Amino acid sequence: MRDVNWETIIDEQALAKLLPAEYSHFALPVKESLVVFLNGLPQRLQETILSAQFALPPTSSLSQRLGLLAHSCPVLQKLGQILARDQRLAPELRFELRKLESMPPTVSLEAIESILVEELGPLETRTIELLPPAIAEASVAVVIPFRDKSKSTQPEGVFKVLKPGIVERLHVELDMLAQVGTHLDHRLNELQIPQLDFYDTFDQVREKLLGELQLDKEQQHLASAASFYADQLDIRIPTVFEHCTPRVTAMERIYGEKVTDHQFKRSTEIRNLSELVARAMIARPILSPNKQALFHCDPHAGNLFITSDAKLAILDWSLVGFLGEVERAAIVQVMLAAISMRPTRMVATILELDVRRQCDRTALEACVAEWLRKMRRGQLPGLTWLVGMLDEAAQSARLSMSSDMLMFRKSLLTLSGVISEIGADSFNLDQVLFCEFLHNYIREWPSRWLSSFSSRAFPTRLSNLDLTEALLDSPLAISRHWRAMWQDVWDSREACTLS
């Protein structure tokens, strides 16, 4: 087969129709990124991908073809899982991408047994009985049930096994991801995309995704997650069993169904589950008392199960991140400064998050001023407001955040889509987070009497000094708020006069 010309195969105009109207101009950058990525794959892989596309009926939509393309490449499959619940994308594309959350197994039983024997030795000597068929396949691993006949009281387990050849395949694709970043950096002006350091950003993501190949680290993450949620009776984390290696994880099998597939009998059940997901996956890391707060970096619906006893089971802990005290304190300080109408303090705090120290301060000040105007127009300064401001600061002011902050942003995007598709009417994420903040504030109050005045070693990351300053500053904050509102009115009148 001759070299594949992906440039002519991928239709830019058709891509634009799948994107939100305000993002349709990103169709060309998306096309070029796919072309660079696919062109860099070994010729054999390109031919296999193209053959799969030819096997589809001629009437197949672009959404179907993109879904199959994502399934053909582990890195694109991971990206597809992230975007599958993004409400801004066309419904038909989201429908295809949702299939990537739990794919039917394609790895043969013989291949799975071969890997297990290579890693563990003869299964009979370990009294292990496999219970085929495999029940799930992810981007890098396949899952098959088993029973340990020597432990009659141990529940049924599953082996998570790295797929044959996946280590080499993922390294190739992640190298191409770096090439995509370089291409976008060189084409910023022509493509009219934000002035971001794409290579560095993709390189950070690359390092995170490589962690998926190290199942021994996932075993540590599972233990950490079990400890992190130990006091949450409505959360279940799979228990790690013996028979683990760097390529195999043995763990408890949890029965349930995807949170987006469950058929609820009452609307209150829908809302309770939505709140549980928000509390466990978002509020818990932000309001953790730990110095380093664990969070799940891959919370698509295929990894979030509701069990028969209405608990939330959180699966697949291969990809995790940690929010440190500095990041969580900054989140609270930015919102506190916003409520107090102190843009200078907001800018200074945001700059503390800039890991490359290349942020354009003037552009950041303009961004902060605009988002304060949005707040004065009625948008409350919650997490949704903060994330929107940081996203814009990254685009307009070259704000660069740590890989963990980037992954937490990605997790928020995925979780927002999952919660939306659970189906709770008028669900307000910020309201749930604010209630959790208040609960933690009340619980930590007794310990404040024995703490240093400037200490922020609380789940809320607010020191007694912060609270005192906010209280003393409140009359001036009200004054600044009204003065800014009158300035908005004056600016609007001036704009009307000029027009």
C-alpha positions in Angstrom: 0.0 0.0 0.0 1.3 3.5 -0.8 1.8 6.2 1.8 -1.5 7.3 3.3 -2.5 10.9 2.5 -4.3 11.9 5.7 -4.4 15.5 4.5 -7.0 14.7 1.9 -8.9 12.1 3.9 -9.7 14.3 6.9 -12.5 16.8 6.0 -12.0 20.2 7.8 -15.5 21.5 7.0 -17.1 18.3 8.3 -15.0 18.6 11.5 -16.2 22.2 12.0 -19.8 21.0 12.1 -19.1 18.8 15.0 -17.6 21.6 17.1 -19.5 24.4 18.9 -20.1 27.4 16.7 -17.8 29.6 18.7 -15.0 27.0 18.3 -15.5 26.1 14.6 -12.3 27.9 13.7 -10.4 25.2 15.6 -11.3 22.7 12.9 -8.1 23.4 11.0 -5.8 23.0 14.0 -7.6 19.8 14.9 -7.2 18.5 11.4 -3.5 19.4 11.2 -3.0 17.8 14.6 -4.5 14.5 13.5 -2.5 14.6 10.2 0.8 15.1 12.1 -0.1 12.4 14.6 -1.2 9.8 12.0 1.6 10.6 9.6 4.2 9.9 12.3 2.9 6.4 13.1 4.7 3.4 11.5 3.4 2.6 8.0 2.1 -0.7 9.2 -0.1 1.0 11.8 -1.3 3.6 9.3 -2.4 0.8 6.9 -4.2 -1.0 9.7 -6.1 2.1 10.7 -7.0 2.9 7.1 -8.2 -0.6 6.5 -10.5 -0.4 9.4 -11.9 2.9 8.0 -12.4 1.2 4.6 -14.3 -1.6 6.3 -17.0 0.9 7.5 -20.1 1.3 5.3 -19.7 4.2 2.8 -22.6 6.0 4.4 -20.8 6.1 7.8 -20.8 9.6 9.4 -17.7 11.5 10.3 -18.6 10.9 14.0 -18.6 7.2 13.4 -15.2 7.4 11.6 -13.7 9.5 14.4 -15.0 7.1 17.0 -13.3 4.2 15.2 -10.1 6.2 14.7 -10.0 6.9 18.5 -10.5 3.2 19.2 -7.6 2.4 16.9 -5.1 4.5 18.9 -4.7 4.3 22.7 -3.8 8.0 23.0 -6.8 9.1 20.9 -9.0 6.7 22.8 -8.0 8.4 26.1 -8.7 11.8 24.5 -12.0 10.5 23.3 -13.0 9.4 26.8 -12.3 12.9 28.0 -14.4 14.5 25.4 -17.2 11.9 25.4 -19.3 13.9 28.0 -18.4 17.4 26.8 -21.8 19.0 26.2 -20.4 21.5 23.8 -19.7 18.8 21.1 -22.3 17.6 18.6 -24.5 14.9 20.2 -23.7 12.3 17.4 -20.0 12.7 18.1 -20.5 12.3 21.9 -22.6 9.2 21.2 -19.7 7.6 19.4 -17.1 8.7 21.9 -19.1 7.3 24.8 -18.5 3.8 23.3 -14.8 4.2 24.2 -15.6 4.2 27.9 -16.1 0.4 28.0 -15.0 -1.4 24.9 -15.7 -5.1 24.3 -12.5 -7.2 24.8 -10.5 -8.0 21.7 -7.5 -9.7 23.4 -7.7 -13.4 23.1 -8.0 -15.6 26.2 -4.8 -17.4 25.1 -2.8 -14.1 25.1 -4.2 -13.1 28.5 -3.2 -16.5 30.0 0.2 -16.3 28.4 0.9 -13.0 30.1 -0.4 -14.2 33.5 1.8 -17.3 33.4 4.8 -15.2 32.4 4.2 -12.9 35.3 2.9 -15.3 38.0 4.0 -18.7 36.9 1.6 -21.6 36.5 -1.8 -20.5 37.7 -2.6 -23.9 39.2 0.3 -23.6 41.6 -1.3 -20.4 42.9 -4.8 -22.1 43.0 -6.0 -19.4 40.6 -9.0 -20.2 38.4 -9.7 -17.8 35.6 -13.4 -17.1 34.9 -13.5 -16.2 31.2 -14.5 -14.3 29.2 -12.7 -11.0 29.8 -15.3 -8.4 30.9 -13.7 -5.1 29.8 -10.9 -3.6 27.7 -9.4 -0.2 28.2 -6.8 1.8 26.2 -3.9 -0.1 27.7 -5.3 -3.1 29.7 -7.8 -5.9 29.6 -9.8 -7.2 32.6 -10.7 -10.8 33.3 -12.4 -12.3 36.4 -10.7 -15.0 38.6 -11.2 -16.9 41.8 -8.5 -17.9 44.3 -9.6 -21.4 45.4 -7.4 -21.4 48.4 -9.3 -18.4 49.9 -13.0 -19.4 50.3 -13.9 -16.2 52.1 -12.2 -13.9 49.5 -14.6 -12.3 47.1 -14.3 -12.9 43.4 -11.5 -10.8 41.9 -10.3 -9.5 38.6 -6.9 -9.4 36.9 -6.0 -6.1 35.1 -3.4 -7.1 32.5 -1.4 -4.9 30.2 -2.3 -5.7 26.6 0.3 -7.4 24.4 2.6 -4.8 22.7 1.0 -1.9 24.4 4.2 -0.5 26.0 5.9 0.0 22.6 2.6 1.2 21.0 2.0 3.8 23.6 5.5 5.1 23.5 5.2 5.6 19.8 2.0 7.5 20.1 3.1 9.7 22.9 6.2 10.6 21.0 3.9 11.7 18.2 1.9 13.7 20.7 5.0 15.7 21.4 5.4 16.3 17.6 1.9 17.6 17.5 2.8 20.1 20.2 5.9 21.3 18.2 3.8 21.7 15.0 1.2 23.8 16.8 3.8 26.0 18.4 5.3 26.7 14.9 1.8 27.4 13.4 0.3 29.6 16.1 -0.1 32.7 13.9 -1.3 30.9 10.8 -3.8 28.8 12.7 -4.9 31.8 14.8 -4.8 29.8 18.0 -3.9 30.9 21.6 -0.2 31.6 22.3 0.3 28.5 24.4 3.4 26.4 24.8 1.8 23.3 23.3 4.9 21.2 23.3 5.5 21.7 27.0 1.8 21.2 27.8 1.7 17.9 25.8 4.9 16.8 27.3 3.4 17.1 30.8 0.4 15.1 29.7 2.8 12.6 28.1 4.5 12.0 31.4 1.2 11.5 33.1 -0.1 9.0 30.5 3.1 6.9 30.7 2.1 6.2 34.3 -0.7 4.0 33.0 1.8 1.4 32.0 3.1 1.0 35.5 0.5 -1.1 37.2 2.6 -1.4 40.4 2.0 2.3 40.8 -1.7 1.8 40.3 -1.6 -0.7 43.1 -0.1 2.0 45.4 -2.7 4.5 44.2 -5.5 2.0 45.1 -4.1 1.7 48.6 -3.9 5.5 48.9 -7.4 6.0 47.5 -8.8 3.4 50.0 -7.1 5.4 52.8 -8.2 8.8 51.4 -11.9 7.7 51.3 -11.8 5.4 54.4 -14.3 7.7 56.3 -16.7 7.9 53.3 -19.2 5.0 53.8 -20.8 5.7 50.4 -17.6 5.3 48.5 -16.1 2.0 47.4 -12.5 1.5 46.2 -11.5 -2.0 45.0 -9.3 -3.9 47.4 -5.9 -5.0 46.1 -5.2 -8.7 46.4 -2.0 -10.7 46.2 -0.7 -12.0 42.8 0.3 -8.5 41.6 3.3 -7.5 39.4 4.2 -4.4 37.5 2.2 -5.8 34.5 -0.7 -7.3 36.5 -3.0 -6.0 39.2 -5.2 -8.4 41.1 -8.1 -6.8 42.9 -11.6 -7.1 44.1 -14.4 -7.3 41.5 -17.1 -4.7 42.1 -20.5 -5.3 40.5 -22.5 -2.3 39.3 -23.2 -0.2 36.3 -22.0 3.1 34.9 -23.6 6.0 36.7 -24.9 7.3 33.4 -26.7 4.0 32.6 -28.5 3.5 35.9 -32.3 3.6 35.7 -33.5 5.7 38.7 -37.0 5.4 40.2 -37.1 8.8 41.8 -35.6 12.2 40.9 -34.2 12.5 44.4 -32.0 9.4 43.7 -30.6 11.2 40.6 -29.8 14.3 42.6 -28.2 12.3 45.5 -25.9 10.5 43.1 -25.0 13.8 41.3 -24.1 15.3 44.7 -22.1 12.2 45.7 -20.0 12.3 42.5 -19.4 16.1 43.0 -18.5 15.6 46.7 -16.2 12.6 46.2 -14.4 13.6 43.0 -14.2 17.4 43.3 -14.9 18.7 46.8 -12.9 15.9 48.6 -9.6 16.7 46.9 -10.0 20.5 47.2 -11.0 20.4 50.8 -8.7 17.6 52.0 -6.8 18.0 55.2 -3.8 16.2 53.6 -0.8 18.2 52.4 -1.0 16.4 49.1 -4.6 15.6 48.1 -5.1 12.7 45.7 -7.6 13.0 42.8 -8.7 10.7 40.0 -7.4 11.9 36.6 -9.6 9.7 34.4 -13.1 9.9 35.9 -15.1 9.1 32.8 -18.4 7.2 33.3 -16.8 3.8 32.6 -14.8 4.3 35.8 -17.7 5.4 38.0 -20.1 2.6 39.0 -23.2 2.7 41.1 -23.5 -0.5 43.2 -26.6 -2.4 44.2 -26.5 -0.7 47.6 -26.3 2.8 46.0 -22.6 3.4 46.7 -20.2 5.0 44.3 -17.5 2.7 43.2 -14.4 4.5 41.7 -12.4 2.3 39.4 -9.1 2.4 37.5 -6.6 4.4 39.6 -3.7 4.2 37.1 -3.9 7.9 36.3 -3.9 10.2 39.4 -2.8 13.6 40.4 -2.1 15.5 43.6 -3.2 19.0 44.6 -0.7 20.5 47.0 -1.4 23.1 49.8 -0.2 25.9 47.6 -2.6 25.2 44.8 -5.6 24.7 47.1 -4.8 27.8 49.1 -4.5 29.8 45.8 -7.9 28.7 44.7 -9.5 30.0 48.0 -7.4 33.2 48.0 -8.4 34.1 44.5 -12.1 33.7 45.3 -11.7 35.5 48.6 -10.0 38.4 46.8 -12.7 38.4 44.1 -15.5 38.7 46.8 -13.5 41.6 48.4 -13.0 43.3 44.9 -9.2 43.2 45.1 -8.0 42.6 41.6 -4.3 43.3 42.5 -4.3 40.5 45.0 -6.1 38.2 42.6 -3.4 38.8 40.0 -0.6 38.3 42.5 -2.1 35.0 43.6 -2.7 33.7 40.1 0.9 34.5 39.2 2.0 32.2 42.0 0.5 29.3 39.9 2.5 30.2 36.8 5.1 27.5 36.6 7.0 28.9 33.6 7.0 32.5 34.9 6.1 33.8 31.4 2.6 35.1 32.1 1.8 38.5 30.6 0.9 40.5 33.7 -0.9 43.3 31.7 -3.0 40.8 29.8 -3.7 38.9 33.1 -4.9 42.2 34.7 -7.3 42.7 31.8 -8.6 39.2 32.1 -9.2 39.5 35.9 -11.0 42.9 35.3 -13.3 41.3 32.8 -14.2 38.3 35.1 -14.8 40.7 38.0 -17.3 42.5 35.7 -19.0 39.1 35.0 -19.2 38.6 38.8 -20.8 42.0 39.2 -23.4 41.1 36.6 -24.5 38.1 38.6 -22.0 35.3 38.0 -21.1 34.0 41.5 -17.4 33.5 42.1 -17.5 29.7 42.5 -15.3 27.0 41.0 -17.0 27.3 37.6 -16.3 31.0 37.5 -12.6 30.5 38.6 -12.0 27.7 36.1 -13.4 29.9 33.3 -11.1 32.8 34.3 -8.0 30.6 34.5 -8.8 29.1 31.1 -9.0 32.5 29.6 -5.8 33.6 31.3 -4.1 30.6 29.8 -5.2 31.7 26.3 -4.8 35.5 26.6 -2.0 35.9 29.1 0.1 32.7 28.6 -0.6 31.5 32.1 1.0 28.0 32.5 0.0 25.7 35.3 1.5 22.5 36.7 0.6 19.1 35.1 -1.5 18.3 38.1 -3.5 21.5 37.8 -4.0 20.7 34.1 -5.1 17.2 34.8 -7.5 18.5 37.5 -9.0 20.9 35.0 -9.4 17.9 32.6 -11.1 15.9 35.3 -13.5 18.8 36.0 -14.5 18.9 32.3 -15.1 15.2 32.3 -17.0 15.2 35.6 -19.2 18.1 34.6 -20.3 16.1 31.5 -20.9 13.0 33.6 -23.0 14.8 36.2 -25.0 16.5 33.4 -25.8 13.1 31.8 -26.8 11.5 35.1 -29.8 13.8 34.6 -30.3 15.9 37.8 -32.5 18.9 37.0 -31.1 22.3 37.8 -28.1 20.7 39.5 -25.7 23.4 40.7 -22.1 22.2 41.1 -21.0 25.4 42.8 -23.8 25.2 45.3 -22.7 21.7 46.4 -19.1 22.8 46.7 -20.1 25.8 48.7 -22.1 23.7 51.1 -19.1 21.3 51.5 -16.9 24.3 52.2 -19.2 25.5 54.9 -19.4 22.1 56.5 -15.7 21.9 56.6 -15.4 25.4 58.0 -17.7 24.6 60.8 -15.9 21.3 61.7 -12.5 23.0 61.8 -13.6 25.9 63.9 -12.7 24.3 67.3 -9.1 23.6 66.2 -8.6 27.2 65.1 -8.3 28.3 68.8 -5.2 26.2 69.1 -3.6 27.1 65.8 -1.1 29.8 64.7 -2.8 33.0 63.6 -1.3 32.7 60.1 -1.7 28.9 59.6 -3.7 27.6 56.7 -3.4 24.0 57.7 -7.2 23.5 57.5 -9.3 21.8 54.9 -10.6 25.3 53.8 -7.0 26.6 53.6 -8.2 29.8 55.3 -6.1 31.1 58.2 -7.4 33.1 61.1 -5.5 36.1 59.7 -7.4 35.7 56.3 -10.7 35.7 58.1 -9.8 38.7 60.3 -8.6 40.7 57.2 -11.8 39.8 55.3 -13.9 40.9 58.3 -12.1 44.2 58.8 -12.0 44.9 55.0 -15.7 44.2 54.5 -16.9 47.8 54.6 -14.2 48.8 52.1 -15.1 45.8 50.0 -18.7 47.0 49.8 -17.5 50.4 48.8 -15.2 49.0 46.1 -18.1 46.9 44.8 -20.5 49.8 44.4 -17.8 52.1 42.9 -17.0 49.4 40.4 -20.7 48.9 39.5 -21.1 52.7 38.9 -18.0 52.6 36.8 -19.5 49.8 34.7 -22.7 51.9 34.2 -20.6 55.0 33.2 -18.5 52.9 30.8 -21.7 51.5 29.2 -23.1 55.0 28.7 -19.8 56.2 27.2 -19.9 53.3 24.8 -23.5 54.0 23.8 -22.6 57.7 23.2 -19.6 56.8 21.0 -21.6 54.4 19.0 
